[in-house]
Amino acid sequence: MSGPEQLEGMHAAAFTRANSEPDTIFYAQRVPDSLMDMGARTAVTALYQTALPVGGAVLDLMAGALSHYPQEATFQRVVGLGISKSALDSNPVLGERVVQDLNEVTMLPFDDDSFDAVTLCDGLAYLTQPLAVLTEAVRVLKPGAPLILTFSDQFHAAKAVAIWQALEPADRVRLASVLMSRAGLAELDTGEVVPPEDLTAWRDTVHAVIGRKPRN
């Protein structure tokens, strides 16, 4: 494992964290579930309904017990990569499961141009080497395929990197966009995702950034 990334234009300690305990230990002591409320999770699913390629191969990075994929959607291949084997095993949509801590090993165990989409939900806040991970995500995407990044305003303060905690939500969107652009993604689209109007359980704002791997 190398140390936190030091990226041009950002503070040297930008991707350090208050809690240096291994993630596998930290999250083993907590329920492997999303911090998003029901409405926010529904909003992410609504986005996936329009953005994920039905029938394609999809990869869920930093996956847990929930992937928020539409129940009615069918995919050729669904792979989840996360740090908790028990959480991955309880995720019903996954066809393949890979246990890996991306803060320890950033290289993804997949071939180039393998996936029609990659999703990363509520995970960017915790990556100490985000550019390395996003660059790997671009590598395994097929040309023209999207990386769909979503996050709410909720996070584990002990494990979120310093720059994430220092920024306001709108600036976190800009940070995500900068990192995705530096990783090689293009056609970036940003915005907020909202659930159906009749869903009153929603409180969290969900931010989304979608970028695509260039075709050439």
N, C-alpha and C positions, 0 to 999 in steps of 0.2 A: 504493500500500500504506500503510495506517495502522499505527501501532505496536501492540504487544501490548495486549490488552484489560485494562482496570482495572475490576474488578467489585466491587460493594458487598460488604463483609465479607471481602474477600480482600486480601492484600498487594499493593502497587502493582507489585511485580516478579514476581508469581505466574506470569505467562505469558511471561517472558523465557527465553532459552536461552543456554547457554554458547558455542555455535558459531553465529555470525551469518552464516556462509557460505550463499549461496542453496541451498535444498533441491535444486534441479535439479542443481547441481554436486556437492553432498555425496553424493546417492544415485546419481549417474552413476558414481561410483567404487566402488560396491558392488554385489554381486549382488542383483538386484531380487527378493528372496524374503522370506518371512516369517521372523521370529525364532522363531516357535513350532516345537516339535518335532512329529514325526508324530502322536503321540497327541493333542496339543493341537489340531492342525488337524482331526483326526478328530472331536474333541469339538465343535468349532465346526460342522462339517458335520452332526453329529447334531442339534444345536440347530436349524440351518436346516431340517432335514427336517420338524420339527414346527412351526416358526414362520413359514416363508416361504409365501406364497400361490401354490400351483401354478397355472399358467395366467395369472398376473398380470404386471404390469410391475414390475421391481425395479431399484434403483439401488445400486451398490456404490461407496461413497465412499472415497477414498484407496486405490483399487484398485491392484494390481500384477499379477504373473504368476499369482497364485492368488487365487481368490475363495471357495474352500471350499464352493461350492454343491453340493448332491447331484447326482451324475452322472445319476441317473435322472429328475430333476425337469425339467419342461418349463415354460417361461415364455413369455408373449406377447412380452415385451421385456426384454432384459438390457443395462443400460448400466453401463459402468465409467468412473469419473473418477479420474485419478491424474496424477502429475507425470512419469512415464516412458513415453514413447511405445513404446519397445522392450518394456517389461514388459507394457503393455496389449496390444500386438500379439501377444505370446506367450500371453496368457490365452485358453484355448480356449472359455470359456463366454460370452464377451462378444459381443453382436451390434452394439453401438455403443460407441465409445471416445471419450472427451473428455480431452484433455491440459490440465490446469489445476492450478496450485499454490494450494491453499486458504489458504495463509498470505499470498499476494499478492492474490488475488481471492476474496472469500468468497461472492459472489453466484453462485448456481447457474444455468446456462443452460437452465433448464427451466420450463415453465408451472406455474402453481398446480395442485395436485390432480392430478399426473401419474402418481404411482407408488403401487403397492399395498404396497410395502415399501422401506425404505432400510436398508442394512447398513453398518456402520463397524467394521472389524476391526483391532485393534492400531494405531489412528490417533489416538485422542484425546490421547495423551501428547504429540503433536508439534504440536498446534494452538495457535497464539499468539492466535487470536481464536475460541475454541471456541463461545462463546455465539452469535456471529454466524453461524457455520457451522451449528450445530444449529438455529437459528431458520430458516435457509434450508431445511434438510432438512424441517422441519415444514411449511413453505410448500408444498413440492412433493409432500408426501404427500397421499393422498386421506383424507378424514375416516374415522376408525376404523382407519387403516392403521398398522403398527408401524415404529418405528425400532429396529433390533436392534444394540446396541453390545456388542462383546466385546473383551477384552484379556487378555494373559497378564502374568506378572511380569517378562518380558524386554523391554528397550527399549534404544535407542541413547542412551547418557547424554549425548552431545554435543548431541543434538537434542531431547531430551525437555525440556519446560518445567520451570521451577524447582519449582513446587508439586507436580508429579507425582513428582519425585525425592524431595521432602521427606516424602511421605506413605507410610504403610504400605498394603499391598494393600486392606485393608478400608476405609481412608479414601479410597482412590482410587475405590472403588465409590460411596462417599457423595458424593464430588466429582462423579462422572459423573451421579449421581441429581439433585444440586442443579442442575447445568447443564441437564440435560434438562428438569427441571421449570420452570426459568426460561425455557427456550425455548418452553414451551407444551405439552409432552407430559404426558399423564395416564396413570393406571392403571399406574404404574411397577412392574416386577417385577424383582427382583434375585436372583442366586444364582450358584453355581459349576457349571460344566459339566464332566462327566467322560466319557471315552471308554468303549467296551466293556471289561468286566473282563479279557478275554483279550488285550487290546492292551498288551503289556509295554513298548513304546517310549515310553510317556507319562510325562513328569516335570513339565511345566509345568502350573500351575493356570490354568484359564481362568475369568475372571469375566464375567458377562453382566448387562446392564441393558436391559430392553425397556420402551419407552413407546409409547403410542398417541396419534395426533392426535385431539383431541376431535371428536365428530360435530357439535357446534354451538357 
